[in-house]
């Protein structure tokens, strides 16, 4: 976490997310299943789904995307979350784009990805949009301790400088 009291959304993820097929192979030692162009991108899997008879899996917290893959804000401008239900086969597998560069990866590449399940936010955490619409987690207490975008550490440093200069 930075001294701004913010940290990346992926710190909340319940499962690792793989950006490429090579990342998946390095982490699991397995080749990713073949790309299914008729399904959305899915960069994570639930290991529990590989060893159960349960037919469906419910994930309580995932980011809510629009049809183009942008996270949707609520009426206050905060990133929205929702629940996600997947069949066992979907939960247990990934659907990662192929290594080959293609002109068209199929309809599955043109819709929102299947979001990664996250842990529930703690009482002192909130989701926020940062520069470029990137979602991050902000610690409420750390944010409240900032004044005019200066963090507590910034103010302590400025106070030390002011004391050395004798202007305090």
Beta strands, then each sheet from edge to edge (+ up, - down):
strand 1: 6-8
strand 2: 56-63
strand 3: 81-87
strand 4: 125-129
strand 5: 135-139
sheet 1: 1+ 5- 4+
sheet 2: 2+ 3-
end
